[in-house]
């Protein structure tokens, strides 16, 4: 096989021609900059010259009072942001998908389209719309609460340190619940009817049918959704920036890694930009996301049982 | 047989939950669009009622269209989205064909390399991307955005299209080879037309994040002549935060194009997800 191979198969240039454009763009604009950023985090600028600094930037970020307070705050906020999505968005998405996938349900296409609409809107629209609706200036939220007799519960949720991040998390859930819904819906549809009918013959119906038959079968889809949520949340920026500005107010209570990276890299108001520290934060985000993806690929996905229909 | 699965009470409950959630999903959008057609007084006095003959007012739209550079921003967004999309679809399909059709050394490795980008966000390379764009003089050009979005869209496009390309029958391609077609003509004349349905799905997935992106326009092309709609709307909204008519009109104008696009493509999107993606 190995001998004489070169004579039998000439170089197939067309393979290279087919692959080259995509691989070149992808490598040049994505992979190389990604490594460039990792590399930049190991340097520091002294008198306009890049000097190798090893892991000093990381040490500064974790340990130096001026950086670490903001960093740990952003990291914790980001984690909380992610927890909200896992606790609210994904269960709600699964519930909606389970209801939608009911074979005899009417208007399911309408519901699906309507619930998916917020997902296609840009963060700028979503952030501003909710800011207006929740604003005490414009009475939409207080009026609504008044209708159900709960007006006393109203407070400017986006303006209070203790509520702002949770409110933004729930807004983001509102926007993106369509994605888990669609993916789970697709997974539920791919379960053959015979399995469900067999379950019915055995007397398993309704909720217990969902828990015992459908849920185990859609676990791989739930795994994918969890990792997509993780990557999306630890890379988030736009919603917070549109709703609360680059300072992630009030008093940095909604600061997440994305906004922290933006301020560090470009500077904001009195703070001057610092590409090296920006690259350091981007590298940390890279490692966090990579860790999450690896945990998913090696620990979760390989253990999930795949069913062949 | 479905008798056991449908009881009236349960169906009613399902509809009740879905209707409640549909209202939650659409309510903010409706409030904004509805109030954008009202006079300032009516917006504040009765935000929840639709515009009547008395309260109907287009002043917000007049302000937005006379003050903003919205047509230009819109044009920029369209150019960036369409060109990036074309690059992603054509180059993505070519790469997918190479990966699915030919056995060569490093095939699997190349597939994995290209799939990396699905999980790792391109945004993390921003620092170096900006340096590169500055060095090559591409800052504040639409080319910079097109390159970034092409790189961002290619991994998922290649991944999905490779799956579909594998399903195309070999007989067809071999018949083409016997007829003496070159590999290029086999791809462009025989395979590419068959890839149209999955390409439409990929197009929707690629298009929405590009159109809505704020991060890269903010960093790579913030100049007046290269602003996209998203960035333009963001700045405009920040500036006019006290002019509620204008803000609501600007929001409605920004919602409209994506909404139309989505309604056109939604069937394709759903079909695409149900037939591929998660299995």
Interface residues (C-beta under 8 A of the other chain):
Chain A: X12 X14 X15 X17 X18 X19 X21 X22 X23 X25 X26 X28 X29 X30 X31 X32 X33 X34 X35 X36 X37 X39 X40 X92 X95 X96 X99 X100 X102 X103 X104 X105 X107 X110 X111 X112 X113 X114 X115 X116 X117 X118 X119 X120 X121 X122 X123 X124 X125 X128 X129 X130 X132 X133 X138 X139 X140 X143 X144 X174 X177 X178 X182 X183 X185 X186 X187 X189 X190 X196 X197 X200 X205 X206 X220 X221 X224 X227 X231 X235 X237 X238 X241 X242 X258 X261 X265 X266 X275 X278 X279 X282 X283 X285 X286 X289 X290 X293
Chain B: X1 X2 X4 X5 X6 X10 X11 X14 X15 X17 X18 X21 X22 X24 X25 X26 X28 X29 X31 X32 X43 X44 X47 X48 X87 X91 X92 X94 X95 X97 X98 X99 X102 X104 X110 X114 X116 X117 X119 X120 X121 X122 X123 X124 X125 X126 X127 X128 X129 X131 X132 X147 X148 X150 X151 X152 X154 X155 X158 X182 X183 X184 X187 X208 X211 X212 X213 X214 X215 X219 X230 X233 X234 X237 X244 X247 X248 X251 X254 X255 X258 X259 X261 X262 X263 X266 X270 X273 X274 X277 X278 X279
